[in-house]
């Protein structure tokens, strides 16, 4: 059920760094006339539930670029160990906020509906401290790929475990549905501000998955299902793939319109399902060829 009124104040933070071992400056790389960061920001702004959207960075170049395209942006410390810590620094300044959404700054095809799907559980059940997303795995090769994080949930939709291994393991060969984790997070603000202080357990250390810290410390993570195909940009090759998808998506949207011109927002809204379909196809092709 989609609610027409959201009484709780929700902050979205997009952590963006300039430094990257594989692709320095990727946040400011151009996808068309706009940078990757601007694409992310515009798509996050299309979410129905968010009240405030802020870019968080420790780099003056990203700060200036974000200001130029009209984003709210905050400079943060440069010694954070993770994007979660950077998001928490921003959230600490907003005492009237109830929920905080952490949106990766390197996913320019992020679906606004996926953001809403992750937010909704915490609106409906305030006792839940944290939520994230899962997507049904369609390519069997992803099941055993350690770079694809899998998640299993209980019958209430709470995460039981996240792993790089195959979970669940079909011991007798019977059919089983596998889900991959989509790394978008929603937190209750007070929980987020305490998160970095929780002890790091052996499971988090073994899997190198920060979200396991919540489970190891006895907290629930609600996992909502989405059809969104996550396609992050980690390398220049990834950037070229996304550029091609955006060009194809824009061409498809414009060719499908008859009569009158559409405003930028209308085009972007129409683009979301097209880009998601193209992203699925692209991921499948890469795996077939890789």
C-alpha positions as CSV (number, residue, x, y, z in Angstrom):
1,X,0.0,0.0,0.0
2,X,1.3,3.4,-0.9
3,X,0.5,6.2,1.5
4,X,-0.3,9.6,0.2
5,X,0.9,11.4,3.3
6,X,4.2,10.7,5.1
7,X,4.2,12.4,8.6
8,X,7.8,11.5,9.4
9,X,10.7,13.7,8.3
10,X,13.1,11.8,6.1
11,X,16.7,12.8,5.1
12,X,18.6,11.2,2.2
13,X,22.3,11.5,2.1
14,X,24.5,10.8,-1.0
15,X,28.1,10.3,0.1
16,X,30.5,11.2,-2.7
17,X,34.3,11.0,-2.6
18,X,36.7,12.1,-5.3
19,X,39.4,9.6,-4.4
20,X,38.9,6.1,-5.8
21,X,41.6,3.4,-6.3
22,X,40.0,2.2,-9.6
23,X,38.4,5.4,-10.9
24,X,39.4,8.7,-9.3
25,X,36.9,11.5,-9.8
26,X,34.2,9.2,-11.0
27,X,31.5,11.2,-9.2
28,X,32.1,14.1,-11.6
29,X,32.5,12.0,-14.8
30,X,30.0,13.0,-17.5
31,X,27.3,10.6,-18.5
32,X,25.7,13.2,-20.9
33,X,25.6,16.9,-20.3
34,X,25.4,16.0,-16.6
35,X,27.8,14.3,-14.2
36,X,27.2,10.9,-12.6
37,X,26.6,12.7,-9.3
38,X,24.0,15.0,-10.8
39,X,22.2,12.0,-12.3
40,X,22.1,10.3,-8.9
41,X,20.9,13.5,-7.2
42,X,18.1,14.1,-9.7
43,X,16.8,10.5,-9.4
44,X,16.9,10.6,-5.6
45,X,14.9,13.8,-5.7
46,X,12.1,11.9,-7.6
47,X,11.4,9.7,-4.5
48,X,7.9,10.4,-3.1
49,X,8.9,10.1,0.6
50,X,12.1,12.1,1.0
51,X,12.0,15.5,2.6
52,X,15.7,16.6,2.4
53,X,18.4,15.4,0.0
54,X,22.0,16.3,0.7
55,X,25.3,15.4,-1.0
56,X,28.1,14.7,1.6
57,X,31.7,15.0,0.5
58,X,35.2,15.8,1.8
59,X,36.3,17.2,-1.5
60,X,36.0,20.9,-2.6
61,X,35.7,19.9,-6.3
62,X,32.6,17.8,-5.6
63,X,31.3,20.4,-3.3
64,X,31.5,23.1,-5.9
65,X,30.1,20.9,-8.7
66,X,27.1,19.9,-6.5
67,X,26.4,23.6,-5.7
68,X,26.5,24.5,-9.4
69,X,23.7,22.0,-10.3
70,X,21.6,23.2,-7.4
71,X,22.1,20.5,-4.8
72,X,22.3,20.9,-1.0
73,X,25.8,19.8,-0.1
74,X,27.7,19.5,3.1
75,X,31.5,19.2,3.6
76,X,32.4,16.4,6.0
77,X,35.6,15.2,7.7
78,X,38.1,13.4,5.5
79,X,38.9,10.6,8.0
80,X,35.7,8.6,7.8
81,X,36.3,4.8,7.4
82,X,33.0,4.3,5.5
83,X,30.2,6.0,3.7
84,X,27.9,5.1,6.6
85,X,30.1,7.2,9.0
86,X,29.9,10.1,6.5
87,X,26.1,9.9,6.4
88,X,26.0,9.8,10.2
89,X,28.0,13.0,10.4
90,X,25.4,14.8,8.3
91,X,22.5,13.2,10.1
92,X,23.9,14.4,13.5
93,X,23.1,18.0,12.5
94,X,19.4,17.3,11.8
95,X,17.9,16.6,15.1
96,X,14.3,16.8,13.8
97,X,14.8,14.0,11.3
98,X,13.3,10.6,12.0
99,X,14.7,8.5,9.2
100,X,18.0,8.7,7.2
101,X,18.5,7.1,3.7
102,X,22.0,6.2,2.5
103,X,22.1,6.3,-1.3
104,X,25.3,5.2,-3.1
105,X,26.8,8.1,-5.1
106,X,28.0,5.7,-7.9
107,X,24.6,4.3,-9.0
108,X,23.3,6.8,-11.6
109,X,20.4,4.6,-12.6
110,X,18.9,4.4,-9.1
111,X,15.2,3.8,-9.2
112,X,13.2,6.3,-7.1
113,X,10.6,3.5,-6.5
114,X,13.3,1.3,-5.0
115,X,14.1,4.1,-2.5
116,X,10.4,4.3,-1.6
117,X,10.2,0.5,-1.2
118,X,13.1,0.6,1.3
119,X,11.6,3.5,3.3
120,X,8.1,2.2,3.6
121,X,8.8,-0.6,6.2
122,X,10.1,1.9,8.7
123,X,7.1,4.2,8.1
124,X,4.8,1.3,8.8
125,X,6.7,-0.2,11.7
126,X,8.6,2.4,13.7
127,X,10.2,-0.3,16.0
128,X,12.4,-1.5,13.1
129,X,15.7,0.3,13.2
130,X,17.0,-0.4,9.7
131,X,15.9,-1.5,6.3
132,X,17.4,-2.4,2.9
133,X,16.5,-4.1,-0.4
134,X,16.8,-7.5,-2.1
135,X,16.2,-8.6,-5.7
136,X,15.4,-12.0,-7.0
137,X,18.5,-13.5,-8.8
138,X,17.7,-14.2,-12.5
139,X,21.1,-15.2,-13.7
140,X,22.2,-18.5,-12.0
141,X,25.9,-17.5,-12.3
142,X,25.3,-14.8,-9.7
143,X,24.3,-17.4,-7.0
144,X,27.9,-18.6,-6.6
145,X,29.6,-15.3,-7.4
146,X,31.3,-13.9,-4.2
147,X,31.0,-10.4,-5.6
148,X,27.2,-10.7,-5.5
149,X,26.1,-10.6,-1.9
150,X,23.1,-12.9,-1.1
151,X,20.5,-12.5,1.6
152,X,18.1,-14.8,3.3
153,X,15.1,-13.5,5.3
154,X,12.6,-14.9,7.8
155,X,8.9,-15.1,7.1
156,X,8.5,-11.6,8.4
157,X,10.9,-10.2,5.9
158,X,13.8,-9.6,8.4
159,X,17.3,-10.5,7.4
160,X,18.6,-13.8,8.8
161,X,22.0,-13.5,7.1
162,X,24.0,-11.8,4.3
163,X,26.8,-13.7,2.6
164,X,29.1,-13.9,-0.4
165,X,28.5,-17.6,-0.4
166,X,25.5,-19.5,-1.8
167,X,22.6,-19.1,0.6
168,X,20.4,-21.0,1.0
169,X,22.2,-24.2,-0.2
170,X,19.9,-26.6,-1.9
171,X,21.2,-29.8,-0.3
172,X,18.9,-32.2,-2.0
173,X,18.8,-30.3,-5.3
174,X,15.2,-29.0,-4.9
175,X,14.4,-25.7,-6.5
176,X,15.1,-22.7,-4.3
177,X,14.8,-18.9,-4.9
178,X,17.9,-16.9,-4.3
179,X,18.0,-13.1,-3.6
180,X,20.9,-10.7,-4.0
181,X,21.3,-7.7,-1.7
182,X,20.9,-4.2,-3.1
183,X,23.0,-1.8,-1.0
184,X,20.6,1.0,-0.2
185,X,20.0,1.5,3.5
186,X,17.4,3.3,5.6
187,X,18.0,3.9,9.3
188,X,16.2,5.4,12.2
189,X,18.4,8.4,13.0
190,X,19.2,7.5,16.6
191,X,20.2,4.0,15.5
192,X,22.5,5.3,12.8
193,X,24.3,7.7,15.2
194,X,25.1,4.7,17.4
195,X,26.0,2.3,14.6
196,X,29.7,2.9,14.3
197,X,30.0,2.4,18.1
198,X,28.7,-1.2,17.9
199,X,31.3,-3.9,18.3
200,X,32.5,-5.5,15.0
201,X,31.9,-9.2,15.1
202,X,33.6,-12.2,13.5
203,X,30.9,-12.5,10.8
204,X,31.4,-9.0,9.6
205,X,35.2,-9.5,9.6
206,X,34.9,-12.8,7.7
207,X,32.4,-11.6,5.0
208,X,33.6,-8.0,4.9
209,X,30.0,-6.9,5.0
210,X,29.2,-3.9,7.3
211,X,25.5,-4.7,7.5
212,X,26.2,-7.8,9.5
213,X,27.2,-5.6,12.4
214,X,23.5,-4.9,13.1
215,X,22.6,-8.6,13.1
216,X,25.6,-9.6,15.2
217,X,24.5,-7.0,17.8
218,X,20.9,-8.3,17.9
219,X,19.1,-5.7,15.7
220,X,16.6,-6.5,13.0
221,X,17.0,-5.4,9.4
222,X,13.8,-5.4,7.3
223,X,14.5,-6.4,3.7
224,X,12.0,-5.2,1.0
225,X,11.9,-6.8,-2.4
226,X,12.5,-4.7,-5.5
227,X,12.8,-5.3,-9.2
228,X,15.6,-2.7,-9.4
229,X,18.8,-3.9,-11.1
230,X,21.7,-2.3,-9.4
231,X,24.4,-1.1,-11.8
232,X,27.1,0.8,-10.1
233,X,30.1,2.6,-11.7
234,X,33.4,1.3,-10.4
235,X,35.6,1.6,-13.6
236,X,35.7,3.7,-16.8
237,X,34.3,0.6,-18.6
238,X,31.3,0.7,-16.3
239,X,30.9,4.4,-17.1
240,X,30.7,3.7,-20.8
241,X,28.1,1.0,-20.3
242,X,25.9,3.4,-18.3
243,X,26.4,6.1,-20.9
244,X,25.2,3.7,-23.6
245,X,22.2,2.7,-21.5
246,X,21.2,6.3,-20.9
247,X,21.4,7.1,-24.6
248,X,19.3,4.1,-25.5
249,X,16.8,4.9,-22.8
250,X,16.4,8.5,-23.8
251,X,16.0,7.5,-27.4
252,X,13.3,5.0,-26.5
253,X,11.4,7.5,-24.3
254,X,11.4,10.2,-27.0
255,X,10.5,7.9,-29.8
256,X,7.5,6.6,-27.8
257,X,6.1,10.1,-27.3
258,X,3.6,11.6,-29.7
259,X,2.9,15.3,-30.0
260,X,3.9,18.0,-27.5
261,X,7.1,18.4,-25.7
262,X,7.6,17.1,-22.2
263,X,9.4,18.7,-19.3
264,X,12.6,17.3,-18.0
265,X,10.9,15.7,-14.9
266,X,8.4,13.9,-17.1
267,X,11.1,12.5,-19.3
268,X,13.1,11.3,-16.3
269,X,10.1,9.7,-14.7
270,X,9.3,7.9,-18.0
271,X,13.0,6.8,-18.2
272,X,13.1,4.9,-14.9
273,X,11.4,1.6,-16.1
274,X,13.2,1.8,-19.4
275,X,16.6,2.1,-17.8
276,X,15.8,-0.7,-15.4
277,X,14.9,-3.0,-18.2
278,X,18.1,-2.0,-20.2
279,X,20.2,-2.5,-17.1
280,X,19.0,-6.0,-16.6
281,X,19.8,-6.9,-20.2
282,X,23.2,-5.3,-19.9
283,X,24.1,-7.2,-16.7
284,X,23.0,-10.5,-18.3
285,X,25.1,-9.7,-21.4
286,X,28.2,-8.9,-19.4
287,X,27.9,-12.2,-17.5
288,X,27.5,-14.1,-20.7
289,X,30.5,-12.6,-22.2
290,X,32.6,-12.5,-19.1
